[in-house]
Amino acid sequence: MVEPGVAALVAVFAEYAAALVALLLGAAGARWRGIAWTGVAGAAVSMVASWLAFLGGEGRLEYEWVRSLGVAFSLDVDLLAAIMGVVVATLSFLIAVYSVEYIGEWGAPRYWFFYSFFVASMLLLVYAGDMITLFIGWEGTGLSSWALIGFYYDEREEAWVGDPGRVALGVPMWFTPTHSGLRAIVFTRLGDMGMLIGMGMVYAIIGTTSIAAMAVAMNSVALNMYVKGVLAAWVILFYLGALAKSAQFPFHEWLVTAMTGPTSVSALIHAATMVKAGVYFALRFTPFIAPALFWVGAGIASMKALAWLALLTAFATATMAIVARELKLILAFSTASQLSYMLGAVFAAAAAGDPALGSLGGLAHLVSHAVFKAALFLGAGAIIHAVHSRYITDMGGLRRHMPYTFAAMLLAGASLAALPPFSGWWSKDLAVRAIASLGGFAEAVALLTAVITAAYTFRMIYYVFFGEPRFHGEHVHEAPGLMLGPYLVLGLAALGLGAVWPWVEHYFAEASGAGHVGMELATVLWGTLAALAGTSTVALYFAGMLKPNRPIVSPVERAIHDFLYDRWYVNAIIYKLIVYPGASLARALWGLEKLLDTGLHVVLPSAAEAVSTGLRRRLQSGDLRLYLALFAVGLALALLLALAFSPAQLHVGS
């Protein structure tokens, strides 16, 4: 058996090697299929290596990088990292296979370079045993995400997000790939700055960037910060990168417009892996941060605040999905909402003094969601390609034309809606149980969000697959085998994972330190009723009480619809209060800089040149008599000045 640390190293560097080879093949003018299968091969090697790391138990690989600073390149394989590594690498392989036909020739070298570079960086982040190593992988995923969101740099309209021409509070609500890529990197970098400051504060106390050392010294770190009065602020700063990466309010705005990238990118980065990095960060650090906060007796309010922020995000983004028309946008809202269940579980249970329960709920739902949401996104890509529209209002009746896609989407959708016995039913109940430990009406918010989730999921399925066809053309057909296979496998996996859940949950419980957690009958009952209640709303469509493209007549209904459709006006408010004033200030400063630059480098030298030229022309006439006269005057002035300011006194006589 391969040593787990070595297997992790192979998993990471196989993808970095694949990225380099794709780049070189592209520069050499190789055929696009060769480049594509190079990417698939790299993903296959990483998948095998990640499974070997999982089966090999715990292991560690460390290279002392900067001894004087206590920085090491470290890969640390425990059960949590091993599970996450398997999820990332396996889904990356399936999505890579899908991408061969989906991406095709246009931009192939660029796509496969950034695809492989992303997977490598994500695996580096997952297996990292050092905060610097983690941060390198973290930023690598962000760079790749920016490049892949803006992949269609020709700004083709079919890749846009939002309705062209739509405005909210005077702010345009449609987004091109380039614009969306910039939004993603700016939003997430804001969070990363906070996280980096938080890491720096820890390093200032313990003098090393080792995660294991941080875990051992966490009590003294928390006490040190409490004495200095910065503990609560540190908790928020340290988790800020995770909040941004995992699209928590108001950072969710970058995720929903990231749908301008290829749908394979949406499946990989914005459903199954990168957006899970924030959740993974919380799973990695919270189990030893939360007990230290309780030991010090401070900072717990910050954890509660993060839990309530997650619940707000879950509810808000679910309400946005219920009126959305773009297929990928519905799934993006859903992703942000489901990520909030995971983070809400981690933070709520941590604030209640039971971080292991929160880690169990967060990890279980992370794995479950990665499988069924990847299937939904990949199926969405095939559907959009088939009907040449991203709007569900332009679809309908597709179950007859794309029966296998319908089956995969139905299986994955049932898991998203948390219907029994699908994996989402098991995992969401664990998350809700952890959220309930927050007290108050936290569980009620989580269950209400579950109702809305099931409702928008089956609204989407009805619009796409049932009713009369609303698309143009009769040549709609099933996706090619290389595209169909991966999401059909993932759809079946959503059901299969639910069937073997009692066995699989054992690994999640061990990884989170929760031990055996039995089912809580009340949570299961209420969770199931919430899922059934939400799903039953699809009967309104079958009964004809609700119809696709139904006109909105009531002013009140129009106001509510626009509020939700325009994303609670969060985007418009951000642009009004931050982006536009910031742009105006930048333009004013640029104008001032240009004015100063012109004054210092154009006006002032020109004026000096003019004065110099004038004086030269007046004084340098070429008349020798004038030069002698000026010399005599100058000499006389020099003598007078010398006498006036000389310290010596002139005495006359004896």
Secondary structure by P-SEA (a helix, b strand, c coil): cccaaaaaaaaaaaaaaaaaaaaaaaaacccaaaaaaaaaaaaaaaaaaaaaaaaaccbbbbccccccccccbbbbbcaaaaaaaaaaaaaaaaaaaaacccccccaaaaaaaaaaaaaaaaaaaaacccaaaaaaaaaaaaaaaaaaaaccccccccccccccccccccccccccaaaaaaaaaaaaaaaaaaaaaaaaaaaaacccccaaaaaaaaaaaaaaaaaaccaaaaaaaaaaaaaaaaccccccccccccccccaaaaaccccccccaaaaaaaaaccaaaaaaaaaaccaaaaaaaaaaaaaaaaaaaaaaacccccaaaaaaaaaaaaaaaaaaaaaaaaaaccaaaaaaaaaaaaaaaaaaaaaaaaaaaaaaaaacccccccccccccccaaaaaaaaaaaaaaacccccaaaaaaaaaaaaaaccccaaaaaaaaaaaaaaaaaaaaaaacccccccccccccccccaaaaaaaaaaaaaaaaaaaaaaaaaaaaaaaaccccccccaaaaaaaaaaaaaaaaccccccccccccccccccaaaaaaaaaaaaccaaaaaaaaccaaaaaaaaaaaaaaaaaaaaaaccaaaaaaaaaaaaaaaaaacccaaaaaaaaaaaaaaaaaaaaaaccbbbbccc
